[in-house]
Amino acid sequence: MTISLDHLPAQLGAVAIRNEFIEVVILVNKGADIYSLIDRRSGIDVLFKSPWGARQPGAWSETSTSIERWISAYAGGWQLLLPNGGDECVEQGVTWGFHGEAAMIPWTVVEQSDDALTLEASLITSPLRVRRELRLSGSVLSVHEVVTNESSQEVEVMWSHHPAFGAPFLDGSCILSVGCLTVHADDATPGTLLSPDSLHDWPIVTSVNGDSVDLRFVPDPSEPRAVLAYLTDFTSGFFAITNPTLGLGVGMRWPLEVFDKAWLWQEIHSGQGWPWFQRAYVVAVEPASTIPGRGAVTARSRGESLVRLGGHESREVVIEAVLFEGSTAVDGITEGGVVKFATP
């Protein structure tokens, strides 16, 4: 099954790479977002789609806040967040907008084949050049990312990935597996489930009502919930979501040397007012260098780690996303996207 790109605005520069097992749609002119991750055997796209759909960045006026501009351009899918994450801040004399610049700008295609795509972009708000190589092998999408400081001045940045998953893949039968030990609720906007700044052992958390809740089980769309928390103390850099009803799962693995934390975001028809108006059904586990989602300046003021790049220094990571057949929880994902299933 091949997905048509005709429904996407031409200004987004949508391109697809595919093999026998996977099709991936990338929005070249909108942050090189991974818009779709499709299991070709079933035709199911596992990634979340926003209620307002894909549109060209700039739908809001320049007087809008950076969060309004970012959200208005958010079509769902999987973004690169760089050099900032969460709230905008002023860093070295320039505003680093909500979730950073990288996901809002057009990229340049360097090389493309049927099953691979290489892109580059240079940022303005920080002296960074980013090169991304997306390559398919079997049921695995490999994202090889190189971030280079093109100046002689040291810079510190937040570096995160923002993959979000939704229906029809996501439903109340889904199982979430993560290689972490600790859950730390956001201190300002933790959502409806957890008390602000509360600490919990993965996967059992204590709700604001004093109930024990197992985060491994994804709520049904009829069970409203909002969560913003941070997953820490990883023993293995991976997560997986398995849908036993469909017999389909998606997982990711990443290097803890750069992404030793992850943001956990759940919006289950819960958000009051803008932007969701209770229209979103989404679960995201976001590999991240830094917490909390308050921008780089706040993170630094709290003594949290950022990614430090010396003059003309480069850092690189490889993230692998895998689509797999299965119906149980996952114990780990090894190099090459090999999924280790939990013992029933």
SULFEN-V272136 format. One record per residue. N is the residue number from 1. RES is the residue in three letters. SS is DSSP state (h for helix, s for strand, l for the rest). PSI is psi in whole degrees, 0 to 359 (999 if undefined). NEAR is the number of other C-alpha atoms within 12 Angstrom. Layout:
# SULFEN-V272136
N,RES,SS,PSI,NEAR ; N,RES,SS,PSI,NEAR
This chain:
# SULFEN-V272136
1,MET,l,128,17 ; 2,THR,l,135,24 ; 3,ILE,l,133,25 ; 4,SER,l,145,16 ; 5,LEU,l,6,22 ; 6,ASP,l,336,15 ; 7,HIS,l,352,14 ; 8,LEU,l,138,26 ; 9,PRO,l,135,20 ; 10,ALA,h,331,17 ; 11,GLN,h,341,19 ; 12,LEU,h,346,33 ; 13,GLY,l,44,31 ; 14,ALA,s,132,34 ; 15,VAL,s,158,37 ; 16,ALA,s,144,35 ; 17,ILE,s,149,36 ; 18,ARG,s,157,33 ; 19,ASN,l,200,26 ; 20,GLU,l,333,22 ; 21,PHE,l,327,28 ; 22,ILE,s,147,39 ; 23,GLU,s,134,42 ; 24,VAL,s,129,48 ; 25,VAL,s,128,38 ; 26,ILE,s,134,43 ; 27,LEU,s,93,43 ; 28,VAL,l,319,37 ; 29,ASN,l,4,33 ; 30,LYS,l,73,42 ; 31,GLY,l,9,44 ; 32,ALA,l,35,43 ; 33,ASP,s,142,43 ; 34,ILE,s,101,47 ; 35,TYR,s,322,44 ; 36,SER,s,142,42 ; 37,LEU,s,101,45 ; 38,ILE,s,129,43 ; 39,ASP,s,110,37 ; 40,ARG,l,339,26 ; 41,ARG,l,322,21 ; 42,SER,l,342,25 ; 43,GLY,l,10,23 ; 44,ILE,s,129,32 ; 45,ASP,s,120,35 ; 46,VAL,l,346,46 ; 47,LEU,s,147,40 ; 48,PHE,l,146,39 ; 49,LYS,s,132,33 ; 50,SER,l,155,30 ; 51,PRO,l,332,25 ; 52,TRP,l,352,20 ; 53,GLY,l,183,21 ; 54,ALA,l,134,35 ; 55,ARG,l,162,32 ; 56,GLN,l,136,30 ; 57,PRO,l,147,31 ; 58,GLY,l,14,23 ; 59,ALA,l,334,18 ; 60,TRP,l,158,18 ; 61,SER,l,164,13 ; 62,GLU,l,346,13 ; 63,THR,l,354,11 ; 64,SER,l,160,16 ; 65,THR,l,162,20 ; 66,SER,h,329,29 ; 67,ILE,h,324,28 ; 68,GLU,h,319,24 ; 69,ARG,h,318,29 ; 70,TRP,h,314,38 ; 71,ILE,h,320,32 ; 72,SER,h,332,29 ; 73,ALA,l,357,34 ; 74,TYR,l,114,40 ; 75,ALA,l,1,36 ; 76,GLY,s,195,40 ; 77,GLY,l,218,40 ; 78,TRP,s,118,40 ; 79,GLN,s,156,40 ; 80,LEU,s,125,39 ; 81,LEU,s,115,40 ; 82,LEU,s,135,45 ; 83,PRO,s,11,51 ; 84,ASN,l,162,47 ; 85,GLY,l,130,44 ; 86,GLY,s,217,38 ; 87,ASP,l,144,31 ; 88,GLU,l,157,32 ; 89,CYS,s,168,31 ; 90,VAL,s,120,21 ; 91,GLU,s,120,23 ; 92,GLN,l,43,17 ; 93,GLY,l,5,10 ; 94,VAL,s,149,18 ; 95,THR,s,122,24 ; 96,TRP,s,112,35 ; 97,GLY,l,170,37 ; 98,PHE,l,126,33 ; 99,HIS,l,12,39 ; 100,GLY,s,175,43 ; 101,GLU,l,328,43 ; 102,ALA,h,325,44 ; 103,ALA,h,3,45 ; 104,MET,h,354,42 ; 105,ILE,l,159,34 ; 106,PRO,l,145,27 ; 107,TRP,l,169,31 ; 108,THR,s,130,26 ; 109,VAL,s,122,26 ; 110,VAL,s,320,18 ; 111,GLU,s,143,18 ; 112,GLN,s,139,21 ; 113,SER,s,186,18 ; 114,ASP,l,322,21 ; 115,ASP,l,18,28 ; 116,ALA,s,152,31 ; 117,LEU,s,130,36 ; 118,THR,s,132,31 ; 119,LEU,s,158,32 ; 120,GLU,s,154,30 ; 121,ALA,s,147,34 ; 122,SER,s,131,30 ; 123,LEU,l,159,30 ; 124,ILE,l,322,23 ; 125,THR,l,351,27 ; 126,SER,l,155,35 ; 127,PRO,l,50,32 ; 128,LEU,s,141,36 ; 129,ARG,s,135,32 ; 130,VAL,s,134,39 ; 131,ARG,s,130,34 ; 132,ARG,s,127,38 ; 133,GLU,s,118,33 ; 134,LEU,s,126,40 ; 135,ARG,s,137,35 ; 136,LEU,s,140,33 ; 137,SER,s,110,26 ; 138,GLY,l,233,24 ; 139,SER,l,19,35 ; 140,VAL,s,133,38 ; 141,LEU,s,120,41 ; 142,SER,s,129,34 ; 143,VAL,s,107,38 ; 144,HIS,s,117,27 ; 145,GLU,s,130,34 ; 146,VAL,s,123,28 ; 147,VAL,s,124,39 ; 148,THR,s,130,35 ; 149,ASN,s,111,31 ; 150,GLU,l,3,22 ; 151,SER,l,172,20 ; 152,SER,l,359,14 ; 153,GLN,l,135,18 ; 154,GLU,l,142,21 ; 155,VAL,s,153,29 ; 156,GLU,s,135,33 ; 157,VAL,s,158,44 ; 158,MET,s,138,49 ; 159,TRP,s,117,47 ; 160,SER,s,163,43 ; 161,HIS,s,146,45 ; 162,HIS,s,64,38 ; 163,PRO,s,131,43 ; 164,ALA,s,141,44 ; 165,PHE,s,143,46 ; 166,GLY,s,186,41 ; 167,ALA,l,152,30 ; 168,PRO,l,355,25 ; 169,PHE,l,316,37 ; 170,LEU,l,131,40 ; 171,ASP,l,183,32 ; 172,GLY,l,356,29 ; 173,SER,l,353,27 ; 174,CYS,s,147,38 ; 175,ILE,s,129,39 ; 176,LEU,s,125,42 ; 177,SER,s,134,40 ; 178,VAL,s,145,44 ; 179,GLY,l,38,36 ; 180,CYS,l,172,33 ; 181,LEU,l,337,25 ; 182,THR,s,143,27 ; 183,VAL,s,126,37 ; 184,HIS,s,108,35 ; 185,ALA,s,143,38 ; 186,ASP,l,146,31 ; 187,ASP,l,344,21 ; 188,ALA,l,316,20 ; 189,THR,l,67,26 ; 190,PRO,l,352,32 ; 191,GLY,s,200,30 ; 192,THR,l,346,29 ; 193,LEU,l,318,34 ; 194,LEU,l,150,35 ; 195,SER,l,145,28 ; 196,PRO,l,135,24 ; 197,ASP,l,17,20 ; 198,SER,l,149,25 ; 199,LEU,s,141,25 ; 200,HIS,s,155,29 ; 201,ASP,s,128,23 ; 202,TRP,l,137,30 ; 203,PRO,l,357,26 ; 204,ILE,s,121,20 ; 205,VAL,s,160,29 ; 206,THR,s,122,25 ; 207,SER,l,172,25 ; 208,VAL,l,338,20 ; 209,ASN,l,0,12 ; 210,GLY,l,6,12 ; 211,ASP,l,150,13 ; 212,SER,s,129,17 ; 213,VAL,s,132,22 ; 214,ASP,s,110,21 ; 215,LEU,l,352,34 ; 216,ARG,l,339,29 ; 217,PHE,s,118,29 ; 218,VAL,l,132,40 ; 219,PRO,l,151,31 ; 220,ASP,l,153,23 ; 221,PRO,l,338,27 ; 222,SER,l,2,17 ; 223,GLU,l,87,20 ; 224,PRO,l,139,25 ; 225,ARG,s,144,32 ; 226,ALA,s,135,35 ; 227,VAL,s,132,41 ; 228,LEU,s,114,39 ; 229,ALA,s,171,42 ; 230,TYR,s,129,43 ; 231,LEU,s,129,44 ; 232,THR,s,181,37 ; 233,ASP,l,54,22 ; 234,PHE,l,134,29 ; 235,THR,l,340,24 ; 236,SER,l,132,31 ; 237,GLY,l,85,39 ; 238,PHE,s,159,43 ; 239,PHE,s,162,46 ; 240,ALA,s,148,50 ; 241,ILE,s,122,52 ; 242,THR,s,132,41 ; 243,ASN,s,100,37 ; 244,PRO,l,330,26 ; 245,THR,l,319,19 ; 246,LEU,l,343,29 ; 247,GLY,l,31,25 ; 248,LEU,s,142,36 ; 249,GLY,s,162,43 ; 250,VAL,s,139,52 ; 251,GLY,s,162,51 ; 252,MET,s,148,48 ; 253,ARG,s,148,42 ; 254,TRP,l,163,43 ; 255,PRO,l,128,31 ; 256,LEU,l,345,25 ; 257,GLU,l,330,22 ; 258,VAL,l,314,31 ; 259,PHE,l,85,35 ; 260,ASP,l,9,34 ; 261,LYS,s,173,44 ; 262,ALA,s,145,47 ; 263,TRP,s,137,41 ; 264,LEU,s,120,42 ; 265,TRP,s,123,38 ; 266,GLN,s,131,42 ; 267,GLU,s,99,39 ; 268,ILE,s,80,36 ; 269,HIS,l,46,29 ; 270,SER,l,329,27 ; 271,GLY,l,118,26 ; 272,GLN,l,134,18 ; 273,GLY,l,198,11 ; 274,TRP,l,142,15 ; 275,PRO,l,351,23 ; 276,TRP,l,327,23 ; 277,PHE,l,40,17 ; 278,GLN,l,29,23 ; 279,ARG,l,354,24 ; 280,ALA,l,139,37 ; 281,TYR,s,97,40 ; 282,VAL,s,143,46 ; 283,VAL,s,132,48 ; 284,ALA,s,138,44 ; 285,VAL,s,118,43 ; 286,GLU,s,101,45 ; 287,PRO,s,132,48 ; 288,ALA,s,149,45 ; 289,SER,l,337,40 ; 290,THR,l,144,44 ; 291,ILE,l,160,44 ; 292,PRO,l,185,41 ; 293,GLY,l,58,42 ; 294,ARG,s,12,30 ; 295,GLY,l,162,39 ; 296,ALA,h,322,43 ; 297,VAL,h,316,34 ; 298,THR,h,318,26 ; 299,ALA,h,315,27 ; 300,ARG,h,319,24 ; 301,SER,h,337,14 ; 302,ARG,l,4,16 ; 303,GLY,l,15,13 ; 304,GLU,l,157,23 ; 305,SER,l,142,27 ; 306,LEU,l,168,34 ; 307,VAL,s,121,34 ; 308,ARG,s,126,27 ; 309,LEU,s,117,30 ; 310,GLY,l,174,21 ; 311,GLY,l,124,18 ; 312,HIS,l,20,19 ; 313,GLU,l,148,23 ; 314,SER,s,146,24 ; 315,ARG,s,145,26 ; 316,GLU,s,152,26 ; 317,VAL,s,157,30 ; 318,VAL,s,122,32 ; 319,ILE,s,135,40 ; 320,GLU,s,130,38 ; 321,ALA,s,136,46 ; 322,VAL,s,137,43 ; 323,LEU,s,133,43 ; 324,PHE,s,158,39 ; 325,GLU,s,131,29 ; 326,GLY,l,169,26 ; 327,SER,l,11,25 ; 328,THR,l,173,31 ; 329,ALA,l,165,35 ; 330,VAL,s,137,36 ; 331,ASP,s,341,29 ; 332,GLY,s,164,31 ; 333,ILE,s,124,36 ; 334,THR,s,177,26 ; 335,GLU,l,138,23 ; 336,GLY,l,7,26 ; 337,GLY,l,28,31 ; 338,VAL,s,121,27 ; 339,VAL,s,129,34 ; 340,LYS,s,115,23 ; 341,PHE,s,146,25 ; 342,ALA,l,150,19 ; 343,THR,l,128,10 ; 344,PRO,l,999,9
